[in-house]
Amino acid sequence: MKDYEAKDGTMIFAGLPVTEIADEFGTPAYVTDEQRLRENYRNVYSAFSKYMDTRIHYACKANTNLAILSILNQEGTGIDAVSVGEVMTCLKAGIPADRIMYTGVNVSDAELKAVTDMGVMINVDSRSELERLAKINKKLPISFRITPGVGSGHSDKVITGKKGSKFGIPKNDVIKTYLRAKELGFDIKGIHAHIGSGGQSVEPFMDMMDVLTDTVNELKENGIDLEFIDMGGGIGVPYKMNEDEMDLNELAMNVTDIITENTDIETIILEPGRYIVCDSTVLLTRCVDVKDAGVKKYIGVDAGFNTLIRPAMYDSYHYVAIGNKFGKCSTAKYDVAGPICESGDFLAHDRALPDPEEGDVVVIYNAGAYGFSMSSNYNSRPLCSEVLVNDGKAELIRERETVEEQWKHQIVPERLRQ
Ligand SMILES: *Cc1c(COP(=O)(O)O)cnc(C)c1O
């Protein structure tokens, strides 16, 4: 993982001192580097398109800010959407329906109707979903998500491809389900699997691709020809300073090799979420309190697990720096903790950092994926703002929510009103 540059002891983000961004927009705020976002998209696209026809379906659950979707739309992205809300948000950002694929799990009939009414193709997750979809819309093309029996991920909570998973068509039912879809008259385009999120090695992707290509050939013997293989997302990114990036070229070469050697499939779809947005964004938060609790020292900041839940939920590591003391020697180890009233509310444990003071700008790295999108109103704290920086210019792309907005949908029955 790469670090940022410093000028006069202050961290520079996309050409701007982080202190300036924090002063102008307040904290906490997610701040995105537009150029880095574009680079990530281009990196993953060009790694694969060297070898075969490639479509990138950005897994937008990682980050659905409309400005970020608009940037990726300019890059030509397609979308992996998992809810009606995500589909509507992507359409709102200008992404055409025919570049969106919907991969839901435990999908209701209402959701199937809403998504297909918008002209979005369904990646079917179960036999039940297929039968229900047949009664709702048979005109749009479909593909199937299968359970590949291969899993990978940064935490057990995000491994999706293992045998017995709630996701996908179980291996033994795959051929039967495709044949049933053909009988129902569906236009079947592809096959999909997603092993999990944030794994750092190439092997699980290759193992999954072996399963997918074998299935493609078995389907062919059964009279079903597919156009694409969708390898899902899950490309990991380094969160620690000494960790290397995954070798995208090695991944692309190995995976596409399995396809071109064994099948006549010409198109590969990938659904990277984390890879595209993760390191484009930092979370800026401010030190509001410093405490020496004897056995532990704390840096108290204004962002907690309401703002970034990954450390509390998955025990995820996010690198932390003090933006206005950038490159200064560390004095002790600190826990970085937020304002939420739970002892599980922390952003980092035991980090060697320079002497903290109230007012310092604390920077949480790699916050672009599953950061804002998983944030909440817990403790009645408003959702934070989002900022986009391009060429040394910062623009607000989401206003900080107000407390009043949290009351908007609540109703106090007449009899209880004072
Ligand atoms: C979450 C998800 C992805 C993206 O995973 P990343 O690890 O963010 O790349 C891709 N496809 C599906 C179906 C998903 O559910």
The ligand as a MOL file (V3000), in Angstrom:
LIG
                    3D

  0  0  0     0  0            999 V3000
M  V30 BEGIN CTAB
M  V30 COUNTS 15 15 0 0 0
M  V30 BEGIN ATOM
M  V30 1 C -20.5730 -7.5560 -2.8960 0
M  V30 2 C -20.5800 -8.1770 -4.2350 0
M  V30 3 C -19.5710 -7.8780 -5.1390 0
M  V30 4 C -18.4030 -6.9710 -4.8170 0
M  V30 5 O -17.5030 -7.4780 -3.9320 0
M  V30 6 P -16.1320 -6.6670 -3.6880 0
M  V30 7 O -15.4110 -7.4980 -2.7060 0
M  V30 8 O -16.4780 -5.3350 -3.1770 0
M  V30 9 O -15.4230 -6.6060 -4.9930 0
M  V30 10 C -19.6650 -8.4220 -6.3980 0
M  V30 11 N -20.6880 -9.2420 -6.7500 0
M  V30 12 C -21.6750 -9.5630 -5.8920 0
M  V30 13 C -22.7810 -10.4330 -6.3510 0
M  V30 14 C -21.6440 -9.0450 -4.6060 0
M  V30 15 O -22.6220 -9.3700 -3.7570 0
M  V30 END ATOM
M  V30 BEGIN BOND
M  V30 1 1 1 2
M  V30 2 1 2 3
M  V30 3 2 2 14
M  V30 4 1 3 4
M  V30 5 2 3 10
M  V30 6 1 4 5
M  V30 7 1 5 6
M  V30 8 2 6 7
M  V30 9 1 6 8
M  V30 10 1 6 9
M  V30 11 1 10 11
M  V30 12 2 11 12
M  V30 13 1 12 13
M  V30 14 1 12 14
M  V30 15 1 14 15
M  V30 END BOND
M  V30 END CTAB
M  END
